[in-house]
Amino acid sequence: MFPSFILATPRLRLRFLTAADAPALFDLFSDPEAMRYWSSGPWTDSAEADAMVISAQDGYASGAHLRMAIEVEGQLAGVVNLYAFNRQNHRCDIGYMLSRAFWGKGYMREALATLLDHAFETLDLHRIEADIDPRNQASAKLLQSLHFRKEGHLRERWFVAGEICDSDIYGLLRSEWRLAEKATADKPSATSSSVDGSGTADAAASSSKPLASTFLK
């Protein structure tokens, strides 16, 4: 199980989802543009938001998945998720979605970097994987800015609203993350990467496949 905790940066907080988040979740996941590369169509029923909150809370209790709200100035800006845990091999998948109102400000990169650090250093994970739609170049740039490497291309893997989609698979090792973090720490005058600074990767910052077995994007 995952005891309740909060991860904070100067600009945002990652926290557990609650029932009060359901309206904001529905606004996020009913947006056709934000859902362009999700593995399901935009939500049309507010009950789907309630189901997501219940699924998240079940994941906290069981340890099956860790879905957290991205909170910016008191508003739910998006969600990040660790799922498909393989405890024996210290591995899981990562997924994410950001509201269009928060695109272009580097929030998703900041949120993911915070979650990755927690995953590697506190949850003792060795490897984290991401599965994205190859057409989602913003998501690819975001992952690359976080030191993920593209490791494969799987053809015609997902049917989404009648459309067949490929997958690009990205992976990040703990050793790579630590090395990158050390290099950053050794350069105190370094500025944010161009991807983060310009917000290019946040322009459509969503991975494109299921966040958990009970939650399809």
C-alpha positions in Angstrom: 0.0 0.0 0.0 1.0 3.7 -0.4 0.6 5.7 2.8 -0.6 9.3 2.1 2.2 11.7 1.2 2.8 14.9 -0.7 5.6 15.8 -3.0 6.2 19.6 -3.4 8.3 21.8 -5.6 8.4 25.6 -5.6 5.6 25.7 -8.2 3.4 22.7 -7.6 2.3 19.8 -5.4 1.8 16.1 -6.2 -0.9 14.7 -3.9 -3.4 11.9 -3.6 -6.7 12.2 -5.5 -9.9 12.8 -3.5 -13.6 12.8 -4.4 -13.5 16.6 -4.6 -11.2 16.3 -7.7 -13.9 14.6 -9.8 -15.2 17.8 -11.5 -11.8 19.0 -12.5 -10.9 15.5 -13.7 -14.0 15.4 -15.9 -13.0 18.8 -17.4 -9.6 17.5 -18.1 -10.5 14.1 -19.6 -13.5 15.4 -21.6 -11.3 17.8 -23.6 -10.9 16.3 -27.1 -7.6 18.2 -27.8 -6.0 17.0 -24.6 -7.2 13.5 -25.2 -5.9 13.3 -28.8 -3.3 10.7 -28.0 -5.1 8.9 -25.2 -6.1 5.3 -25.6 -9.8 6.1 -25.3 -12.0 8.9 -26.5 -12.9 12.0 -24.4 -15.1 11.3 -21.5 -18.9 12.0 -21.9 -20.1 11.0 -18.4 -19.1 12.5 -15.1 -19.3 9.0 -13.6 -16.0 8.3 -15.3 -14.3 10.9 -13.1 -15.8 9.3 -10.0 -14.5 5.9 -11.2 -11.0 7.3 -11.6 -11.0 8.6 -8.1 -12.2 5.2 -6.7 -9.6 3.4 -8.8 -6.8 5.7 -7.5 -7.9 5.2 -3.9 -8.0 1.4 -4.5 -4.5 1.7 -5.8 -3.3 3.5 -2.7 -4.7 0.8 -0.5 -3.4 -2.2 -2.6 -0.2 -0.7 -3.9 -1.2 -1.7 -7.4 -0.7 1.8 -8.8 0.1 5.3 -7.7 -2.0 8.0 -9.3 -1.4 11.6 -8.1 -2.9 15.0 -8.8 -0.7 17.8 -10.1 -1.9 20.8 -8.1 -0.9 24.3 -9.2 -2.0 27.3 -7.0 -4.8 25.2 -5.6 -6.1 24.0 -9.0 -5.9 20.4 -10.4 -3.6 20.9 -13.4 -3.3 17.2 -14.4 -2.4 13.7 -13.2 0.7 11.6 -13.1 0.7 7.8 -12.5 3.0 4.9 -11.8 1.4 1.6 -12.7 2.0 -2.0 -13.9 4.5 -2.6 -11.0 6.7 -5.6 -11.3 8.0 -5.9 -7.8 10.4 -8.8 -8.5 12.2 -6.7 -11.2 11.8 -3.3 -9.5 10.0 -2.0 -12.6 6.9 0.0 -13.5 5.3 2.1 -16.2 4.6 5.9 -16.1 1.7 7.9 -17.5 0.6 11.5 -17.4 -2.0 14.1 -18.5 -2.0 17.9 -18.3 -4.8 20.3 -18.7 -4.5 22.6 -21.7 -4.8 25.6 -19.5 -1.4 24.7 -18.0 0.5 23.8 -21.3 3.6 25.7 -22.2 4.8 26.4 -18.7 7.0 23.4 -17.9 4.7 22.0 -15.2 4.6 18.5 -16.5 8.4 18.2 -16.7 8.6 19.5 -13.2 6.0 17.1 -11.9 7.5 14.1 -13.7 11.0 14.8 -12.4 9.7 15.0 -8.9 7.8 11.7 -9.3 10.8 10.0 -10.9 13.1 11.0 -8.1 10.6 9.5 -5.6 10.2 6.4 -7.6 13.9 5.7 -7.9 15.0 6.8 -4.5 12.1 6.0 -2.2 10.2 3.2 -4.0 13.5 1.5 -4.9 12.6 1.1 -8.6 15.3 0.2 -11.1 13.6 0.9 -14.4 10.6 2.9 -15.5 8.9 2.6 -18.9 6.6 4.8 -21.0 4.4 3.8 -24.0 3.4 6.7 -26.2 1.8 7.3 -29.6 4.6 8.0 -32.1 2.7 11.0 -33.4 2.8 12.7 -30.0 6.1 14.4 -30.6 5.6 16.7 -27.6 5.4 13.7 -25.3 8.5 12.2 -26.9 10.5 15.4 -26.4 9.3 15.6 -22.8 10.5 12.0 -22.1 13.8 12.7 -23.8 14.3 15.8 -21.7 14.0 13.5 -18.6 16.7 11.2 -20.0 14.4 8.4 -21.2 15.7 6.5 -24.3 13.5 5.3 -27.1 13.9 1.5 -27.0 11.4 0.2 -29.6 8.5 0.7 -31.9 5.5 -1.6 -31.9 3.2 -1.6 -34.9 -0.6 -1.4 -34.8 -0.8 -2.1 -31.0 -3.9 -0.1 -29.9 -7.4 0.4 -31.3 -8.6 3.8 -30.2 -12.1 5.0 -31.3 -11.8 2.9 -34.4 -8.3 3.9 -35.2 -5.3 1.6 -35.1 -2.2 3.1 -33.4 1.4 2.2 -33.1 3.5 2.5 -29.9 6.9 3.9 -29.1 8.5 2.4 -26.0 10.8 4.5 -23.8 12.8 3.4 -20.8 14.8 5.0 -18.0 17.2 3.3 -15.6 17.9 4.5 -12.1 21.6 4.6 -12.9 20.9 7.0 -15.8 18.6 9.2 -13.7 21.2 9.5 -10.9 24.0 10.3 -13.3 21.9 13.0 -15.0 20.9 14.4 -11.6 24.5 14.5 -10.5 25.5 16.3 -13.7 22.8 18.9 -13.1 23.9 19.3 -9.5 27.5 19.8 -10.6 26.4 22.8 -12.8 24.8 25.3 -10.5 24.7 28.0 -13.2 22.8 25.7 -15.6 19.4 26.8 -16.8 16.4 24.7 -17.6 16.4 22.7 -20.8 14.9 24.3 -23.9 12.1 21.8 -23.8 11.1 22.8 -20.3 11.8 26.5 -20.7 9.8 26.9 -23.9 7.1 24.5 -22.8 7.3 22.7 -26.1 7.0 19.3 -24.5 4.0 20.5 -22.4 2.1 21.4 -25.6 0.5 18.0 -25.6 2.1 16.4 -22.6 0.2 13.1 -22.3 1.4 9.5 -22.7 -0.9 7.6 -24.9 -1.6 4.2 -23.4 -3.4 2.8 -20.2 -2.3 4.4 -16.9 -3.4 1.2 -15.1 -5.3 -2.0 -15.9 -8.5 -0.4 -14.7 -7.9 3.0 -16.3 -7.6 3.6 -20.0 -6.6 7.1 -21.0 
